[in-house]
Structure formats: structure tokens, C-alpha cells
Amino acid sequence: MKAMILAAGKGTRVRPLTYDLPKPMIPILGKPVMAYLIEHLAKYGVTEIMVNVSYLHEKIEDYFGEGHQYGVQIGYSFEGYTKDGGEVIPQPLGSAGGMKKIQNFGGFFDETTIVLCGDALIDLDIKSALFEHKRKGALASVITKEVPWESVSSYGVVVSDAQGRIQSFQEKPSQAEALSNFVSTGIYIFEPEVLDLIPSDRPFDIGSDLFPLLAEKGLPFFAQQRPFNWIDIGSVKDYWEVCQSVLMGEVAHLDVPGIQLEEGLWVGLNTSIDWNGTTITGPVYIGSGSRIESGVTIIGPTWIGHGSHVCSGAQVIRSVLFEYTRVLPNVSFNEMIVFKDYSVDRSGEMRHVSDYDPDEWANARDRRSKRRNEASNEAPKEEKVVNIL
């Protein structure tokens, strides 16, 4: 079995994170989502992986390279072009169109292939899914998941008969219109013959173009209803909830990195914590090279990225701070995501750093800042420096 990871989208619903990161590079516990997918594929012996890329493609390619560190081989197919001045212009071809480009170029899809979206955490039993696909003689299989009826409008709904043969699709129907509450998880198993149905002359999508064509032609096209964890990062709100769940230990096989100092507190290398008046209630992770000054309150689930600086009297409550975030004195962040120059609250409302009072937060690497409390420059009275070699 081979694999294809879909990684060419812009991830507009996860902005501001995707202003600077392609969606598959969004970190969970400090590691890109796509890294978990590659590790999962390798676990099942799937070692030949193609990835279609477009938006911010170099960040994916630079991080994963050719996959040797994962024990796999990774190839890339860039969707776009270069202008005369050298500017690279992304131009996605649609999920199916991206597969067709790869097939036309080198015939990669010459055996059964599992296709996955690059922005979800899964623990699917791939061996069992492949067995069912083969047993039914399927040309294409869609892995589905049951969701609450009130949530169907956020997904592509799969309508199938008692044997699992797919009859139709509904793209984000209202609850009243939905004919099923089983939805596509963005995980598909294809035989090579499927590629013959994809045109080469225009963008073509798996969900909105290829699947209706398969159903219309009456080809052996089945849905699988499998029990597995599927955590889709469809929006910033989803990302906040995923981080909370992972830190709470609610997602199997995902362990908080670092060294556990005490119950519910993990730290990276060379982390400095001044315990004078400081309260930390886990689960909390504090990244390497971060500094926590005196009188700080941190309440979990909270993730503080490496190189960050939480100044005296600040409060960080159930939040995710990306690397090099400085929270200035006596500022409170409650259920927030802070990423470079942007913050997003739990409801998804985004604000730029310029919308805040200049004494609230900043880039921890900016040593020119004079906004910090002068007291923060004094030698701490009871500072606990964690040096992990």
C-alpha cells in the first residue's frame, strides 16, 4: 500500500495560524500534525508517501525532507508556477487534480493507496480498513465517522445503503436536509483505476467532483464505519479544543514532552521559574528557554512555547502561547491562543497586537522593549532554574 497526504490548501479557517504556517504544520504538543500522520503510516508499514503542496510549500518540504528520519520515503508535487520576476504563485489543482498530476508525471499510483488530509490526528487501524476494502471488492472506500445531528452542517455527509455502498453525498447540508449523520473523515482508499476517472485539464476535487462521479456510474464505492479517534482541526476554535484535550490526557498515545517536575507540570530544557508568589496548576507545559517571573499564575490546560517570557503578576489561564511570546506585567490571558502578532479567543475572534494596549504582550525576542516592569530586571529572590542536560 502507498499513501498520499493532501497538503496544498491555504487553511483559511485556521487563520491567523496559517498566515505563517501551512495547515499540516500546525503544532500539537510542539510537533506538526502531519508528523503524527507520517508516524502512523510508518507504523503500518506504509513507507512510500507522496504529498501535494502549494501554499507555503517550502515549510513542509524543509521540515520533512525525504522522510528518512521517519523510516519512509516522501515525495512532493508542487501545484503552482513561478512568475518572470521569480515570485512563486501557488495554484492548487483540487485534491483529485493533484493526484492526477502525480500520476501523469511518474505513475506513482500503481497499487492500492490510502489518501489522507494532512490536518487531522487519527488512530485508524489501517490494516483492518484495507482488509474490508479488499473484501468488498471496492474501487474506492471512504472512512466515515458518526457525528451529532446538530453538527452535520460542518461536514460532507455520506449516504449509503445497508451494505455500505455509497448512494450519494451531501456537502454541508442543514440538519433538516441531511439524510445521514455519517460524515467523510478525509481518509480514502483508492485502487489505481480511480485515477482514470480524473480529468487532466482542470481542477478536480475528491469530495465534490470525483465521488459524485463514482456514485453516478454505479462503481463499487463503499463507506466504512470504523471506530477510531479522528480529531479534525477545521477552525481555530477546534485547535484550542484539541490542545485542551491533548494536555488533559484525553487523546491516547499523545504524551506531553519535556521533564515532569511535579504532578501536571512539564518543562523543557533550561527553563527558569521564580516560585516566589507563583502558582502553577496543571496540566501545564513550559517550553525550553522560557522564563516565568515571580507572582505569575498559570492555570492549565496551558501550553507555553519555547523562548517565552511571562512577566511578574501576569495570569495565563487555559491558553496556548506559541514560541517567543512575552506576556507583560499584570496582564491576564484567559482561554487565548497567541501566535506571533495575533491573538484569538475561544470563540474565534482574532485581534492584532496593534489592537492591544502596548503594555500587554510582545515578542520575547525584542530586547529593545522598555515596557517591562523594571522589577523584572532585578535578581529574583527565589528563582528555581531548571537545567536539564
ZIJOUR-V238376 format. One record per pair of residues at least 12 apart in sequence whose ideal C-beta (glycine too) atoms are under 6 Angstrom apart, sorted by the first residue. I is the first residue (numbers start at 1). J is the second residue. D is the distance in Angstrom with one decimal. If there is no record, write none. Layout:
BEGIN
i=I j=J d=D
i=I j=J d=D
END
This chain:
BEGIN
i=1 j=46 d=5.4
i=1 j=112 d=5.2
i=2 j=48 d=4.6
i=2 j=111 d=6.0
i=2 j=113 d=4.7
i=3 j=41 d=5.2
i=3 j=46 d=4.9
i=3 j=49 d=4.5
i=3 j=114 d=5.1
i=4 j=50 d=5.1
i=4 j=113 d=5.8
i=4 j=115 d=4.6
i=5 j=51 d=4.7
i=5 j=116 d=5.5
i=5 j=118 d=4.7
i=6 j=95 d=5.1
i=6 j=117 d=5.1
i=6 j=118 d=5.7
i=7 j=24 d=4.6
i=7 j=51 d=5.2
i=7 j=53 d=5.4
i=7 j=60 d=5.9
i=7 j=118 d=3.9
i=8 j=52 d=4.7
i=8 j=53 d=5.7
i=8 j=54 d=3.9
i=8 j=79 d=5.3
i=8 j=92 d=4.5
i=8 j=98 d=6.0
i=10 j=55 d=4.7
i=11 j=23 d=3.3
i=13 j=235 d=4.7
i=14 j=236 d=5.7
i=16 j=339 d=5.7
i=16 j=342 d=3.7
i=16 j=350 d=5.8
i=17 j=339 d=5.5
i=22 j=55 d=5.6
i=22 j=56 d=4.3
i=22 j=59 d=5.8
i=22 j=60 d=5.6
i=23 j=119 d=4.6
i=24 j=118 d=3.5
i=24 j=119 d=5.6
i=25 j=59 d=5.6
i=28 j=246 d=6.0
i=29 j=246 d=6.0
i=30 j=257 d=5.9
i=33 j=119 d=5.7
i=34 j=118 d=4.8
i=36 j=121 d=5.7
i=37 j=116 d=5.9
i=38 j=70 d=5.0
i=42 j=70 d=5.4
i=42 j=71 d=5.3
i=42 j=72 d=5.2
i=44 j=126 d=4.2
i=44 j=127 d=6.0
i=47 j=72 d=4.4
i=48 j=73 d=5.5
i=49 j=72 d=5.6
i=49 j=74 d=5.1
i=50 j=75 d=5.0
i=50 j=102 d=5.5
i=50 j=108 d=5.6
i=51 j=76 d=5.3
i=52 j=77 d=4.8
i=52 j=98 d=3.7
i=53 j=76 d=5.4
i=53 j=78 d=5.7
i=54 j=79 d=4.3
i=54 j=80 d=5.4
i=54 j=90 d=3.9
i=54 j=92 d=4.7
i=55 j=90 d=4.8
i=57 j=78 d=5.6
i=61 j=76 d=5.6
i=77 j=101 d=5.9
i=77 j=102 d=4.9
i=79 j=91 d=5.7
i=79 j=92 d=5.1
i=79 j=93 d=5.0
i=79 j=98 d=5.9
i=93 j=203 d=5.1
i=94 j=203 d=3.9
i=94 j=204 d=4.7
i=94 j=205 d=4.3
i=95 j=205 d=5.5
i=95 j=206 d=4.3
i=96 j=198 d=4.8
i=96 j=204 d=4.3
i=96 j=205 d=5.9
i=96 j=206 d=4.7
i=96 j=210 d=4.5
i=97 j=203 d=4.9
i=97 j=204 d=4.2
i=100 j=198 d=4.2
i=100 j=200 d=5.5
i=103 j=195 d=4.7
i=109 j=192 d=5.2
i=109 j=195 d=5.4
i=110 j=192 d=5.8
i=112 j=191 d=6.0
i=113 j=190 d=5.2
i=114 j=189 d=5.4
i=115 j=188 d=4.4
i=116 j=187 d=5.3
i=117 j=186 d=3.5
i=119 j=233 d=5.3
i=120 j=232 d=4.8
i=121 j=231 d=4.1
i=122 j=230 d=5.4
i=123 j=228 d=5.5
i=123 j=229 d=4.8
i=124 j=228 d=4.5
i=132 j=224 d=5.7
i=133 j=189 d=4.6
i=136 j=222 d=5.3
i=137 j=220 d=5.5
i=138 j=220 d=5.1
i=138 j=222 d=4.6
i=139 j=191 d=5.1
i=139 j=219 d=5.1
i=139 j=220 d=4.8
i=140 j=190 d=5.3
i=140 j=194 d=5.5
i=140 j=214 d=5.7
i=140 j=221 d=5.0
i=141 j=189 d=4.3
i=141 j=222 d=5.1
i=141 j=224 d=5.6
i=142 j=158 d=5.9
i=142 j=184 d=5.4
i=142 j=188 d=5.7
i=142 j=223 d=5.2
i=143 j=185 d=5.1
i=143 j=187 d=4.0
i=143 j=224 d=5.2
i=143 j=226 d=5.9
i=144 j=158 d=5.0
i=144 j=182 d=4.3
i=144 j=223 d=4.9
i=144 j=225 d=5.6
i=145 j=185 d=5.1
i=145 j=230 d=5.2
i=146 j=181 d=5.9
i=146 j=182 d=5.4
i=147 j=181 d=5.8
i=147 j=183 d=5.4
i=149 j=175 d=5.6
i=149 j=181 d=5.0
i=152 j=175 d=5.9
i=152 j=178 d=4.3
i=152 j=181 d=5.5
i=153 j=172 d=5.5
i=153 j=174 d=5.6
i=155 j=183 d=3.6
i=156 j=171 d=5.4
i=156 j=184 d=4.5
i=156 j=207 d=5.1
i=157 j=170 d=4.1
i=157 j=173 d=5.8
i=157 j=178 d=5.4
i=157 j=180 d=5.3
i=157 j=183 d=5.6
i=158 j=182 d=5.3
i=158 j=184 d=5.6
i=158 j=223 d=5.0
i=159 j=179 d=4.7
i=159 j=180 d=4.9
i=160 j=223 d=4.3
i=164 j=222 d=4.6
i=164 j=223 d=5.1
i=165 j=222 d=5.7
i=166 j=215 d=5.6
i=166 j=221 d=4.8
i=166 j=223 d=5.3
i=168 j=215 d=5.9
i=169 j=211 d=5.4
i=185 j=230 d=5.0
i=197 j=213 d=5.9
i=236 j=344 d=4.8
i=236 j=348 d=5.2
i=237 j=348 d=4.9
i=240 j=337 d=5.8
i=240 j=346 d=5.7
i=243 j=303 d=6.0
i=243 j=320 d=5.1
i=244 j=301 d=4.7
i=247 j=283 d=4.5
i=247 j=301 d=3.6
i=248 j=301 d=5.5
i=256 j=285 d=5.5
i=259 j=388 d=5.4
i=264 j=282 d=1.8
i=264 j=283 d=4.8
i=265 j=280 d=5.7
i=265 j=282 d=5.2
i=265 j=284 d=5.4
i=266 j=285 d=4.7
i=267 j=286 d=4.8
i=267 j=386 d=5.3
i=268 j=287 d=4.7
i=268 j=288 d=3.1
i=268 j=306 d=5.9
i=269 j=288 d=4.2
i=269 j=388 d=4.8
i=270 j=288 d=5.9
i=270 j=289 d=5.6
i=270 j=387 d=5.7
i=271 j=286 d=5.4
i=271 j=290 d=5.3
i=271 j=386 d=4.7
i=272 j=291 d=4.6
i=272 j=385 d=4.8
i=273 j=292 d=4.5
i=273 j=384 d=5.0
i=274 j=293 d=5.4
i=274 j=294 d=4.3
i=274 j=380 d=4.2
i=274 j=383 d=4.3
i=275 j=382 d=5.7
i=275 j=384 d=5.3
i=276 j=294 d=4.1
i=276 j=381 d=5.2
i=276 j=382 d=4.2
i=277 j=294 d=5.2
i=277 j=295 d=4.0
i=278 j=296 d=4.8
i=279 j=297 d=4.9
i=280 j=298 d=4.7
i=281 j=299 d=4.8
i=282 j=300 d=4.7
i=283 j=300 d=4.3
i=283 j=301 d=5.1
i=284 j=298 d=5.4
i=284 j=300 d=4.3
i=284 j=302 d=4.8
i=285 j=303 d=5.1
i=286 j=304 d=4.8
i=287 j=304 d=5.8
i=287 j=305 d=4.8
i=287 j=306 d=3.4
i=288 j=306 d=4.6
i=289 j=306 d=5.4
i=289 j=307 d=4.8
i=290 j=304 d=5.8
i=290 j=308 d=4.5
i=291 j=309 d=4.9
i=292 j=310 d=5.0
i=293 j=311 d=5.3
i=293 j=312 d=4.3
i=293 j=376 d=5.5
i=294 j=312 d=5.4
i=295 j=312 d=5.0
i=295 j=313 d=4.8
i=296 j=310 d=5.1
i=296 j=314 d=5.4
i=297 j=315 d=4.5
i=298 j=316 d=4.9
i=299 j=317 d=4.5
i=301 j=318 d=5.9
i=302 j=316 d=5.6
i=302 j=319 d=5.4
i=303 j=320 d=4.8
i=304 j=321 d=4.9
i=305 j=321 d=5.7
i=305 j=322 d=4.7
i=305 j=323 d=3.6
i=306 j=323 d=4.9
i=307 j=323 d=5.3
i=307 j=324 d=4.4
i=307 j=364 d=5.7
i=308 j=321 d=5.6
i=308 j=325 d=4.7
i=308 j=364 d=5.5
i=309 j=326 d=4.4
i=309 j=364 d=4.3
i=310 j=327 d=4.7
i=311 j=328 d=5.3
i=311 j=329 d=4.4
i=311 j=372 d=5.9
i=311 j=376 d=5.3
i=312 j=329 d=5.2
i=312 j=373 d=5.7
i=312 j=376 d=5.6
i=313 j=329 d=5.2
i=313 j=330 d=4.0
i=314 j=327 d=4.5
i=314 j=331 d=5.1
i=315 j=332 d=4.1
i=316 j=333 d=5.1
i=317 j=334 d=4.6
i=318 j=335 d=4.9
i=319 j=333 d=4.9
i=319 j=336 d=4.6
i=320 j=337 d=4.7
i=321 j=338 d=4.8
i=322 j=339 d=4.6
i=324 j=363 d=5.8
i=324 j=364 d=4.4
i=324 j=365 d=5.1
i=325 j=338 d=5.0
i=326 j=362 d=4.7
i=326 j=364 d=4.0
i=327 j=361 d=5.4
i=328 j=359 d=5.4
i=328 j=360 d=5.7
i=328 j=361 d=6.0
i=328 j=371 d=5.8
i=329 j=373 d=4.0
i=331 j=360 d=4.8
i=341 j=353 d=4.6
i=359 j=371 d=5.3
END
